[in-house]
Amino acid sequence: MTRLRTSIRQYADRPVDDLLLNDLLAQAERTQTMGNLQLYSVVVTRSAEMKRQLAPAHFNQPMVTQAPVVLTFCADYHRTTQWALQRKGHPGYGNVLSFMNAATDALLFCQRFCDLAEAAGLGLCFLGTTVYQPLHIIQTLQLPQLVMPVATITLGWPAESPAPTDRLPLSAIRHDEHYQPVTPETIDRDYAAKEALPENLEFVRINGTETLAQIFTDIRYKAADCEAMSATLLQALQQQGFGSW
């Protein structure tokens, strides 16, 4: 039976050997890639000072400074563009499609690395905050044009064994032949178990809401906050040369 993975936020005081890290990154390069161009780069952060500088971009979550390694995965068309220019090519990748291609490449590389790292016994946590405040990351890591941060993970040897979090049943995500309509009945079917979990019932109680959904729409991911961060994301994409949105 496959071990259920968990996000690790507490790490042992034990370094991650650079030979191991390089081996895992090299293995991850075998993942799928658009046109065999490998439109990604990864910035490895080990120093306490650099982790301290990155922390505000990730809402100062403690594991950013506590983890032995922080990895920032970037959509990277800069390297490919420079290669083309030096080889009499005529690159034109400052556009939305190119960003999507590079972002997809980077996320595939990131996920493959995560799978390999966990198989090696390492623990990690994926930080969705990377695209919330990208300008801070761009400045801190000195990312050039056509390089955009899209994912961050903290990495180290686990110092905790958290229980796996819940997931929706397969019926919620699988659609055969065409997209199946979402109805009140399918919502009840697919969200009943999640909403009935004791920890989620307590989550609703302490937040003073009527439903679990209200926590996500009215407290955690409010429309105004999403719109503000979307504006920052678009600004960062334009600054990095990925065209007008």
N, C-alpha and C positions, 0 to 999 in steps of 0.2 A: 504493500500500500504506500502510495506517495505521501511523504511527510507534508503536512499543511504548513505553508510558510507564514511567517509573522514579521512584522516590522520591529526592528531592534533600535531602541533609543538609548540604551545604557551599555557602555562598552568597558571591557576589562582594560586594565593598565598594562597593555601588552602591544608592542608595535606590530604593524603589518609590514612584513619584509618586502623590500622593493623588488626582489627577484620573483616572489610570488605574485605581486601586483602586476609586474610586466608580463608574466606568463599568462595571467588571466586576461589582461587586455589584449595580448597577441591572439589568444584563442578566440576572444570575442570578435576579432576582425573577420572571422569566417562567417559572420552573419550575413543576411541578405543586404544588398546595396544597389542603389539605382545606377545602372550603366557601369557597374564595377568602378565607380568613381570614389567611393568611401567619403561621402560629403559630411564628415564629422571630425571633430577634435575633442580631446578631453583635457581639462586643466586639473592637475593633481595638486591639492593644497594640503601641506603637512604642518607648516609653521604655525605656532600659536598666534602670532601677530596677524598673519593673513586670514586665519579662521576668524579672529576677532573682527577684522575688517569686513568679512563676508556676512557675519552674523545678522546685522540689521536688515539685510535683504531677505532674510528668512525669519523675520519677526523675532530674532534673538532666541530661537528655540535652543535649549541647552545642548542638545547633541551636536550642534554645529561646531561648538568650541571644544566639546568633550571627546568627540570621536577622533581616533588617530589620523584618519584621512577623510577629506571631503573631495568628492569628484564632481566637477561641473562639465556636463556633456553639452557640446555646442554644435549647432548646424553651421557647417563651414564650407562656404564657396570661395573664400579668400585664397586658400592654397591652390585649388583647382584653377582659379582665374589667373593667379601668378604663373602657374605652370604653363597655361595656354599662351599667355603673353610672351613668355620667354621662348616659346616654341612656334612662333609665328601664327598662333591661333587668334581668333576674333571672339572672345567670350562676351556674353551678354546675359549675365545672371542676376542683375539687379531688379528682380521682379517677384511677384507672388508665387508663381509656379516653382521657381528655383528655391525659394524659402521652404515651400512645402516638401519638395524633394529632399532637401538637406535636413529638414527637421525630422522627416520620416526615417532617413538614414541614421541620424543621431539617436533617435529613440529605439530603433531596432538594435543598434550597437549597445546602448545602455541596458536594455532588457536582457540581451544575451550575456553581458558582463555580470549582471545581477544573478542570473541563473548559475553561472559558473562560480561566482564568489560564494554563494550559499552552499553549493555542492562541496566546496572546499572547507566549509565550516565557519566561514565568516558571516557576520550579521550586518544588515544594512537597513536604511530607511530612505525611502524616496520622498523628496521634498517638492511638493507641487508649487511651493512659493517662488520657484525660479522665474516663472513668467509673470509674477505679480509685481516685482520691482526689478525688472531687468536692467534698467539704467545704472543702478548701483553696482550690479555684478559686472556689467560691461566696463565701467570705470575702474573698479577694483582689480579686475583681471587683465585690464588693458587690451580688450578685444578689438581687433582692427575691423575695417569695413568688411561686410559680407560674412561676419561671424556673429552668431546670435545664441545666447544661452537658452537651452530648452529643458534641461533636466539636471537635478543635483541629487547625489546620494551621499549619506554619511556612511562610513565603513569602518569596521573593526571586529574584534573578537567579542562575541556576546557576553554580557554580564547579567542577563535576564532571560527568562523563558516565558514570555507572555502567551496567553491563550490566543488562538486564532480568532480574528474578528469575523462576524457573520458575512455571508454573501447571499445574493438573491439566487433563487433556484434557476436551473437551466431554462425553464419555461419562460422566464422573463426576458431572456436575451436571444434565444434561438427563434429564427423565422424561416420556415420552409417555403421555398420557391418565390415568395414575395413577402413584403413586410405585413405582418398580421396586425389588425387593428388593436389598439390599446383601449380597453373598455373598463367601466367600473368593476365588472366581474373579474377581469384579468388583474387589475390593480389589487383587489381584495385577495385574489389567489396568490399573487407573487409577493405581496408585502406583509401578509398576515404574520408570518413567522418573525420577521424583523421587528415589526411593531409590538409583538408580544414578548420580546426578550426582556427579562427583568431589568437589565442595565439600561435599555432604551426607555422603558416605562419610568425609571428613576430619572433619566435624562429629561424627559418631558416634565416631570414633577418639579425638578429643581430649576428648570428654565421658565416655569409658569406658563407653558403653552398648552394648547388643547391636543395637538397632534405632533408626531415626530417630524412630519414634513415642515411644519411651521418653524422648527428650529433651523432647518437648512435654508428656508426662503426668507425668514424674517429676522434671523439673528446671525447665523454663520456666513451666509453668502447672499447678502442683501443686494437688490438690484443696483442701488446707488454705488455700492462698493465695487461691484462687478464692472459698472460703466466707467468708473474712475480708473480702475486698473486696466481696463481695455484701452482707454485713451493713452495710458503710459506705455502699454505694449506696442500700440501703433506708432507712438513717437520713437520708441527704441528701434523698431523695424525700419522706419524711415531714416533714422540717424545712421543705422548700419548699412544702408544702401539697398534695402530690399524693396525699393519702389514706393509708389503712392498707393495708399489703401483707401 
